[in-house]
Amino acid sequence: MHVFELLLVLLAACVALAVLADRLNLPAAVTLVLGGMGLAFVPGLPTIVLDPELVLALFLPPLLQVSAYRTDWPSFRSHLRPILLLAIGAVFFTAGLVGVVAKLFVPSLPWWAAITLGAIVAPPDAVAAASVLSRFRLPKRIVTVLEGESLINDASSLVLYKFAVAAVGVGTVSYGQGALQFFSVALGGALVGWLVGRVAMWILAHLENTLLDLMITILAGFAAYIAAEVIHASGVLAAVACGLVLGRQQHAEFTARTRIELVAVWGFLEFALTSLVFILIGLQLRGITARLAEDNFQQLAILAAAVSATLIVSRFVWVLASAWLPRALSRNLRERDPMPPWSHSIVIAWTGMRGVVSLAAALALPEAFPGRDIILFLAFCSIFVTLVIQGTTLGWVVGRLGVTEEESVLPEPETAEARAEIATAALEAVRQHLDGPKPTEHTEAATELVQEYEVRAERASIEGQDLETKSGQLEAQQRLRLVAIAAARERLADRSETMDTEAHRALGEELDLEEQQIRRALEGGP
């Protein structure tokens, strides 16, 4: 019961800190970590010791799965080169530099232990990136690259981490064997995730129960992660691959109700798990400081500052070099993919917050591992510094560089074109039903429906034309529709005592869905 009560307290604290972050216009991750640090020293509050394997298995699969589920696959595929350069190249480059710096400041630390530290702190965190990026309307290319990086870089860092930990124990390593292990682990994880995703889709295709659909989608990510870990493949990539399969097939196999309710369910899980991750990170401060009570605080502070600075600088070096050098060497690449604005590279370089993977990997080190306490302290400091410094200043950087996109109630040209095609297809289907060889008793209803779809098709066909002159008019129409819905909802509330409960609920859901559609349009969504 004590654990349950503590969990409730932490969830309540997450809500309060999230509200505070919103009021202060700060990333929620920052206030949650700081709040957790404050709670760590509250008298009477027990010390929370995290099981690293449980942390990775509990938090990573659903959070990575939902990120992959929402991923724009065509855009991800078209930006695969910069994504892999960051997710693999930047991780190895950063791990190497951090290892060198750690060895210079702590000569007694074995080389492979220093590389282990580099592997722990090298990958920017998917949860932290999503928490911060959600506050800004960045260009699609930046969002795609950053989200794609966060889906893959945990796998590359964890493979390097396991290789380095093993090297500390044996003293000698085979780099060829290590490279083979890296690719086998990655491909194995992706294959397991794909298989679990396909099995989940087959099950969903044979179910007609929304609650069971929701349960299967949640369990699929955990199943993919655990199955991959059992065969020593990448559980991270398995969860990502499973999420990609579900996201790609959702419109073919999911019912409309499942897709709508899945948004609410995943939204709740994402908030609860993300909030707990960051507040638990802060709560680890008491145990970390207790382990290092006898060490020289000034030397530790200098070491932490050096490692954190290396993390930030190395990412800038890699991002700018990887954007310029390949194009300088390849004319075909320059013509096919011109150099992006330097401001985009700066924003990508500055989005390097660390999070739960780094902390869990540090906690998972064996007790007798060389320099374990220092590595754990440096991992915590890296998370804290990158979250507080980069997380709180990212908005200022984005604003100064002017890389945000203007909000518009109008759809993108591709969206407008798709809507026109959808409306035309619907119209043709109704016309074919009306003109079929065997007229039904619903001919009159079909005739009226044709008129309705003709209006939709005509509206969709001109939706993307003359955008500037229509912007204000369309926004005014959308806001008037919200006023109308509010009035309708008030009238419906007055009928709550005289209507059948199910009918009343159904009408309320219709108004809710219409309002949700309008608000998404006002926010610039598709």
Buried (B, 14 or more C-beta within 10 A) or exposed (E): EEEEEEEEEBBEBBEEBBEBBEEEEBBBBBBBBBBBBBBBEEEEEEEBEBEBEEBBBBBBBBBBBBBBBEBBEEBBEEBBEBBBBBBBBBBBBBBBBBBBBBBEBBEEBBBBBBBBBBBBBBBBBBBBBBBBBEBBBBBEBBBBBBBBBBBBBBBBBBBBBBBBBBBBEEEEBEEEEBEEBBEBBBEBBBBBBBBBBBBBBEBBEEBEEBEEBBEBBBBBBBBBBBBBBEEEBBBBBBBBBBBBBBBBBBEEBBBEEBEBBBEEBBEEBBBBBBBBBBBBBBBBBBBBBEEBEEBEEEEBEEBBEBBBEBBBEBBBBBBBBBBEEBBEEEEEBEEEBEBBBEBBBBBBBBBBBBBBBBBBBBBBBEEEBBBBBBBBBBBBBBBBBBBBBBBBEBBEBBEEBEBBEEEBBBBEEEBBBBBBEEBBEBBEEBBEBBEEEEEEEEEEEBEEBBEEBBEBBEEBBEBBEEBEEBEEEBBEEBEEBBEEBEEBBEEBEEEEEEEEEEEBEEBBEEBEEBBEEBEEBBEBEE
